[in-house]
Amino acid sequence: MNITNRIRYRLRAFTIAASMALLSGQLSALEVGKLRLLSYLGDPLNAELELKTHDGINGENLIIKLAPAEIYRKMGADAPPLSLTVRFNLTGENLVKITTADAIKEPYLSFIVQFRWPKGELYKEFSVLLDPQ
């Protein structure tokens, strides 16, 4: 490998490493755990989601809501029914309660959650299979 190619290789490796370091800093600010389903088919949705927050993210500066329709299109996902009103309640620093007032009538539910904080945002898709009681 000649000097020019070696310099190009090192510059490319440095650029990739620097980009990953910047991206990982933003991504590691919020870690989203698995969704724990606490309800059955025919009941209102009741679920919990664990979060790990870093870099000063807390209940005062973290907004959690269903993603807008544009995000569903970009991610190639079907939007949830318009009649479905999902509430997100951050309890403490680590737990999000996810609920609906209305009963879930379909056994399969998929939705995308938007997490937004002052220095970034994250979209995560969740799919649940509700068992009959």
GROMACS elastic network, one bead per residue, 0.5 to 0.9 nm:
[ bonds ]
;  ai    aj funct       b0    kb
    1     4     6  0.82540   500
    1     5     6  0.62496   500
    1     6     6  0.63383   500
    2     5     6  0.55240   500
    2     6     6  0.61883   500
    2     7     6  0.87490   500
    3     6     6  0.50432   500
    3     7     6  0.61456   500
    3     8     6  0.86198   500
    4     7     6  0.52114   500
    4     8     6  0.62350   500
    4     9     6  0.86034   500
    5     8     6  0.50240   500
    5     9     6  0.60184   500
    5    10     6  0.85795   500
    6     9     6  0.50529   500
    6    10     6  0.61760   500
    6    11     6  0.85188   500
    7    10     6  0.51683   500
    7    11     6  0.60105   500
    7    12     6  0.84855   500
    8    11     6  0.50789   500
    8    12     6  0.60268   500
    8    13     6  0.84985   500
    9    12     6  0.51616   500
    9    13     6  0.61078   500
    9    14     6  0.85519   500
   10    13     6  0.50034   500
   10    14     6  0.60011   500
   10    15     6  0.85093   500
   11    14     6  0.50640   500
   11    15     6  0.61156   500
   11    16     6  0.86363   500
   12    15     6  0.51007   500
   12    16     6  0.62173   500
   12    17     6  0.85862   500
   13    16     6  0.52062   500
   13    17     6  0.61031   500
   13    18     6  0.85507   500
   14    17     6  0.50734   500
   14    18     6  0.60021   500
   14    19     6  0.84934   500
   15    18     6  0.51683   500
   15    19     6  0.61076   500
   15    20     6  0.85817   500
   16    19     6  0.51483   500
   16    20     6  0.61525   500
   16    21     6  0.85915   500
   17    20     6  0.51454   500
   17    21     6  0.61318   500
   17    22     6  0.87129   500
   18    21     6  0.50717   500
   18    22     6  0.62898   500
   18    23     6  0.86202   500
   19    22     6  0.52381   500
   19    23     6  0.61380   500
   19    24     6  0.84858   500
   20    23     6  0.50273   500
   20    24     6  0.58194   500
   20    25     6  0.84355   500
   21    24     6  0.51729   500
   21    25     6  0.62271   500
   21    26     6  0.88929   500
   22    25     6  0.53209   500
   22    26     6  0.67463   500
   22    27     6  0.89019   500
   23    26     6  0.53098   500
   23    27     6  0.61802   500
   23    28     6  0.85188   500
   24    28     6  0.57232   500
   24    29     6  0.84294   500
   25    28     6  0.53444   500
   25    29     6  0.64691   500
   26    29     6  0.54530   500
   26    30     6  0.79232   500
   26   119     6  0.74911   500
   26   120     6  0.65937   500
   26   121     6  0.85640   500
   27    30     6  0.62296   500
   27    31     6  0.74861   500
   27   120     6  0.83334   500
   27   121     6  0.86810   500
   27   122     6  0.79451   500
   28    31     6  0.62148   500
   28    52     6  0.89721   500
   28    53     6  0.81625   500
   28    54     6  0.72549   500
   28    55     6  0.88362   500
   29    52     6  0.81582   500
   29    53     6  0.58593   500
   29    55     6  0.57687   500
   29    56     6  0.84180   500
   29    57     6  0.74219   500
   29   119     6  0.88668   500
   29   120     6  0.85244   500
   30    51     6  0.70168   500
   30    52     6  0.58167   500
   30    54     6  0.61977   500
   30    55     6  0.85548   500
   30    57     6  0.77625   500
   30   115     6  0.86860   500
   30   121     6  0.89544   500
   30   122     6  0.82704   500
   31    50     6  0.85154   500
   31    51     6  0.56996   500
   31    53     6  0.64089   500
   31    54     6  0.85095   500
   32    35     6  0.88842   500
   32    49     6  0.74630   500
   32    50     6  0.63129   500
   32    52     6  0.65887   500
   32    53     6  0.87084   500
   32   124     6  0.82767   500
   33    49     6  0.62569   500
   33    51     6  0.58033   500
   33    52     6  0.78298   500
   34    48     6  0.85170   500
   34    49     6  0.61378   500
   34    50     6  0.67457   500
   34    51     6  0.89223   500
   34   126     6  0.87727   500
   35    47     6  0.67504   500
   35    48     6  0.58650   500
   35    50     6  0.73854   500
   35   126     6  0.74599   500
   35   127     6  0.88564   500
   35   128     6  0.84005   500
   36    46     6  0.88217   500
   36    47     6  0.54904   500
   36    48     6  0.51257   500
   36    49     6  0.62474   500
   36    50     6  0.85877   500
   37    40     6  0.82510   500
   37    45     6  0.80642   500
   37    46     6  0.64452   500
   37    48     6  0.66275   500
   37    49     6  0.88858   500
   37   128     6  0.76139   500
   37   129     6  0.88658   500
   37   130     6  0.80904   500
   38    45     6  0.77602   500
   38    46     6  0.52889   500
   38    47     6  0.51835   500
   38    48     6  0.75599   500
   39    42     6  0.86451   500
   39    43     6  0.62623   500
   39    44     6  0.70839   500
   39    45     6  0.58820   500
   39    46     6  0.52612   500
   39    47     6  0.70647   500
   39   130     6  0.73701   500
   39   131     6  0.83993   500
   39   133     6  0.86833   500
   40    43     6  0.55629   500
   40    44     6  0.79756   500
   40    45     6  0.76966   500
   40    46     6  0.85842   500
   40   104     6  0.82795   500
   40   107     6  0.87424   500
   40   130     6  0.53428   500
   40   131     6  0.54046   500
   40   132     6  0.56096   500
   40   133     6  0.57203   500
   41    44     6  0.81415   500
   41    45     6  0.84805   500
   41   103     6  0.77325   500
   41   104     6  0.60051   500
   41   105     6  0.62525   500
   41   106     6  0.71050   500
   41   107     6  0.60125   500
   41   129     6  0.85436   500
   41   131     6  0.54767   500
   41   133     6  0.68696   500
   42    45     6  0.88363   500
   42   103     6  0.52397   500
   42   104     6  0.52645   500
   42   105     6  0.52879   500
   42   106     6  0.80373   500
   42   107     6  0.86400   500
   42   130     6  0.86427   500
   42   132     6  0.73996   500
   42   133     6  0.84181   500
   43    46     6  0.82871   500
   43   102     6  0.75571   500
   43   104     6  0.58551   500
   43   105     6  0.79400   500
   44    99     6  0.69150   500
   44   100     6  0.53650   500
   44   101     6  0.57381   500
   44   102     6  0.51191   500
   44   104     6  0.56543   500
   44   105     6  0.89924   500
   45    86     6  0.83239   500
   45    98     6  0.72137   500
   45   100     6  0.51095   500
   45   101     6  0.76296   500
   45   102     6  0.77089   500
   45   103     6  0.67394   500
   45   104     6  0.64125   500
   46    97     6  0.72839   500
   46    98     6  0.58125   500
   46   100     6  0.70722   500
   47    96     6  0.82921   500
   47    97     6  0.59364   500
   47    98     6  0.50357   500
   47    99     6  0.65007   500
   48    95     6  0.66593   500
   48    96     6  0.55946   500
   48    98     6  0.59401   500
   48    99     6  0.87756   500
   49    94     6  0.82294   500
   49    95     6  0.57015   500
   49    96     6  0.50271   500
   49    97     6  0.66002   500
   49    98     6  0.75744   500
   50    94     6  0.55254   500
   50    96     6  0.63781   500
   51    93     6  0.75668   500
   51    95     6  0.59659   500
   51    96     6  0.74323   500
   52    93     6  0.78421   500
   52    94     6  0.59085   500
   52    95     6  0.87614   500
   53    56     6  0.74803   500
   53    57     6  0.57044   500
   53    58     6  0.71340   500
   53    93     6  0.74952   500
   53    94     6  0.74221   500
   54    57     6  0.58026   500
   54    58     6  0.84866   500
   56    61     6  0.86389   500
   57    60     6  0.79594   500
   57    61     6  0.62336   500
   57    62     6  0.63262   500
   57    93     6  0.87653   500
   57   117     6  0.68347   500
   57   118     6  0.82756   500
   58    61     6  0.56589   500
   58    62     6  0.58515   500
   58    92     6  0.86422   500
   58    93     6  0.61847   500
   58   117     6  0.86786   500
   59    62     6  0.53726   500
   59    63     6  0.77896   500
   59    90     6  0.64211   500
   59    91     6  0.81195   500
   59    92     6  0.74667   500
   59    93     6  0.65711   500
   60    63     6  0.81584   500
   61   116     6  0.81257   500
   61   117     6  0.56385   500
   61   118     6  0.67224   500
   62    90     6  0.88749   500
   62   115     6  0.68541   500
   62   116     6  0.56860   500
   62   118     6  0.77637   500
   63   114     6  0.78103   500
   63   115     6  0.57844   500
   63   116     6  0.50685   500
   63   117     6  0.63968   500
   64    67     6  0.89188   500
   64    87     6  0.89897   500
   64    88     6  0.63634   500
   64    89     6  0.81660   500
   64    90     6  0.82646   500
   64    96     6  0.88521   500
   64   113     6  0.69336   500
   64   114     6  0.56934   500
   64   116     6  0.65511   500
   65    68     6  0.88521   500
   65    86     6  0.79538   500
   65    87     6  0.74847   500
   65    88     6  0.64826   500
   65   112     6  0.87086   500
   65   113     6  0.57480   500
   65   114     6  0.53847   500
   65   115     6  0.69122   500
   65   116     6  0.87494   500
   66    86     6  0.73330   500
   66    87     6  0.86754   500
   66    88     6  0.87536   500
   66   111     6  0.72952   500
   66   112     6  0.59617   500
   66   114     6  0.57311   500
   66   115     6  0.88182   500
   67    70     6  0.80407   500
   67    71     6  0.62095   500
   67    72     6  0.72490   500
   67   111     6  0.81041   500
   67   112     6  0.55416   500
   67   113     6  0.52317   500
   67   115     6  0.86393   500
   67   123     6  0.72584   500
   67   124     6  0.88953   500
   68    71     6  0.56348   500
   68    72     6  0.69619   500
   68    79     6  0.87595   500
   68   112     6  0.86471   500
   68   114     6  0.82714   500
   69    72     6  0.51169   500
   69    73     6  0.64537   500
   69    74     6  0.88030   500
   69    78     6  0.89317   500
   69    79     6  0.64842   500
   70    73     6  0.51697   500
   70    74     6  0.62885   500
   70    75     6  0.86964   500
   71    75     6  0.60535   500
   71    76     6  0.83847   500
   71    77     6  0.84401   500
   71   112     6  0.81967   500
   71   123     6  0.83448   500
   72    75     6  0.51897   500
   72    76     6  0.59613   500
   72    78     6  0.63291   500
   72    79     6  0.59382   500
   72   111     6  0.85757   500
   72   112     6  0.72524   500
   73    76     6  0.50282   500
   73    77     6  0.61683   500
   73    78     6  0.75576   500
   73    79     6  0.81439   500
   74    77     6  0.78087   500
   75    78     6  0.89887   500
   77   110     6  0.84111   500
   77   111     6  0.82704   500
   77   112     6  0.84768   500
   77   125     6  0.87598   500
   78    81     6  0.89884   500
   78   110     6  0.78716   500
   78   111     6  0.80931   500
   79    82     6  0.81259   500
   79   110     6  0.80666   500
   79   111     6  0.69027   500
   79   112     6  0.82850   500
   80    83     6  0.83394   500
   80    84     6  0.68219   500
   80   109     6  0.76839   500
   80   110     6  0.68678   500
   80   111     6  0.61143   500
   80   112     6  0.87828   500
   81    84     6  0.54607   500
   81    85     6  0.88271   500
   82    85     6  0.77062   500
   83   102     6  0.89239   500
   84   100     6  0.73332   500
   84   101     6  0.86613   500
   84   102     6  0.74741   500
   84   104     6  0.86479   500
   85    99     6  0.85084   500
   85   100     6  0.59274   500
   85   101     6  0.73072   500
   85   102     6  0.79182   500
   86    98     6  0.68461   500
   86    99     6  0.57683   500
   86   101     6  0.78705   500
   87    97     6  0.79085   500
   87    98     6  0.56836   500
   87    99     6  0.52445   500
   87   100     6  0.61180   500
   87   101     6  0.85540   500
   88    96     6  0.63518   500
   88    97     6  0.57400   500
   88    99     6  0.67378   500
   89    95     6  0.83050   500
   89    96     6  0.54255   500
   89    97     6  0.50681   500
   89    98     6  0.65907   500
   89    99     6  0.84080   500
   90    93     6  0.70252   500
   90    94     6  0.75926   500
   90    95     6  0.58753   500
   90    97     6  0.63785   500
   90    98     6  0.88940   500
   91    94     6  0.70735   500
   91    95     6  0.54107   500
   91    96     6  0.59262   500
   91    97     6  0.70934   500
   92    95     6  0.64230   500
   92    96     6  0.84305   500
   93    96     6  0.85669   500
  100   103     6  0.73141   500
  100   104     6  0.83107   500
  104   107     6  0.75854   500
  104   109     6  0.83504   500
  104   130     6  0.84354   500
  105   108     6  0.88914   500
  106   109     6  0.69756   500
  106   129     6  0.88539   500
  106   130     6  0.78808   500
  107   128     6  0.80746   500
  107   129     6  0.55385   500
  107   131     6  0.67164   500
  107   132     6  0.80975   500
  108   127     6  0.72416   500
  108   128     6  0.58479   500
  108   130     6  0.62961   500
  109   126     6  0.81979   500
  109   127     6  0.56718   500
  109   128     6  0.53175   500
  109   129     6  0.65385   500
  109   130     6  0.78566   500
  110   125     6  0.71507   500
  110   126     6  0.55994   500
  110   128     6  0.63422   500
  110   129     6  0.88447   500
  111   124     6  0.84541   500
  111   125     6  0.56990   500
  111   126     6  0.54885   500
  111   127     6  0.65555   500
  111   128     6  0.89421   500
  112   123     6  0.65144   500
  112   124     6  0.54572   500
  112   126     6  0.61049   500
  112   127     6  0.87471   500
  113   122     6  0.81815   500
  113   123     6  0.56069   500
  113   124     6  0.53694   500
  113   125     6  0.62845   500
  113   126     6  0.76991   500
  114   121     6  0.71276   500
  114   122     6  0.59086   500
  114   124     6  0.67621   500
  114   125     6  0.89975   500
  115   120     6  0.84727   500
  115   121     6  0.54284   500
  115   122     6  0.50798   500
  115   123     6  0.62562   500
  115   124     6  0.81730   500
  116   119     6  0.81626   500
  116   120     6  0.60816   500
  116   122     6  0.64788   500
  116   123     6  0.87018   500
  117   120     6  0.54473   500
  117   121     6  0.60378   500
  117   122     6  0.89153   500
  118   121     6  0.81737   500
